[in-house]
């Protein structure tokens, strides 16, 4: 659709109004008691476009889908799950894969689902999330001799002007997705009846890397994170100082973001694992050890779920974290770089397990 001058002015005014509202959101959701905005309906997803002042690159239009659960009540504060897609994907595909929207509509405890689009400022037009730099707090995040790997060259984004496909480790765009995430939550708070004590984050692959990266900066917002098929890149696994619960899912056969040395090319610096394309990922045991040690957790013990034994599914739990204010759960199964249980019609079972954990772990 082509916008004429008048429509463009109206759109700009609306976006500026939204941004000004973000700055004044109170502790209680200002969206409570209000009718759903035009175009939003229970049981449906609606795409939202907003103009935000990206701290790194100036004003930019971003987009995300908001799914309102069938049982939404404008007078009852409702939890929120942000669900981030993987590298080379988009929000629509993520809604279909993760199946959080199905759980939101059918669970006795409904929740809003926001599925954002990563910036697609590359020659192929696919989305990605900014979750590291070429050189991070502990040095390079990949083997910069990229020519040594069959798939070593990376796809540079327009937002990363210094990116060199044969030398850089940027993963992936250079927009400030942490800031974008905070503004998404502000948008939901302003327009819908949000339960601020029950805001959660999940993501697969690049989206899961982003979960681990952003949580130390947004621990004031999120009660839990649930990364899937992801481990932090070297130097980007800082554990939040505030209580945040963790529900980690990682297939034991993942050789894209390797879970252990058996599925990696070799060992990298700082005891990292080198992937097939040369990136340095923390081993999952090291990631979990950091979380449970720095959070003062006890355990582990077996964490029972209805899916135990399905394709090798098993979980363990560490309790008493942050003086009893959070918990850490790690689940594995016999799958690779994907959601668990081996078939897309069973992906919803993974979403159910994540939501069961999320709704029982609120911000204290």
Secondary structure by P-SEA (a helix, b strand, c coil): ccccaaaaaaaaaaaaaaaaaaaccccccccccccccccccccbbbbbbbbbbcccccbbbbbbbbbbcccccccbbbbbbbbbbcccccaaaaaaacaaaaaaacccbbbbbbbbbcccccccbbbbbbccccccccccccccccccccccbbbbcccccccccccccccccccaaaaaaaaaaaaaaaccccccccccccccaaaaaaaaacccccccccccccccccccccccccccccbbbbbbbbbcccccccccccccccccccbbbbcccccccccaaaaaaaaaaaacccccccccccccccccccbbbbcccccccbbbbbbbcccccccccccccaaaaaaaaaaaaaaacccc
